[in-house]
Amino acid sequence: MKKELTAEEANEKKKYRLAELGTALLVDPESNIKSLREMLQIAKDGDHSIVILGLKSLLAVFKDILPG
């Protein structure tokens, strides 16, 4: 039987996933460009702290991969 995640566990999972996606994008932006969509979906979460973290993660990726 599969146990359901608590809200705190779900948030931790989302934070970890954001870190994975951001790192993959920074390492190889061309191959992992589809990860932006998943990051944006996570950033649309109902939890304010996840939204802020998601937007900051997206900002960090954009600042790094965009020229100049």
Secondary structure as GFF3:
##gff-version 3
##sequence-region A 1 68
A	DSSP	alpha_helix	7	27	.	.	.	ID=ss1
A	DSSP	alpha_helix	35	43	.	.	.	ID=ss2
A	DSSP	alpha_helix	48	65	.	.	.	ID=ss3
###
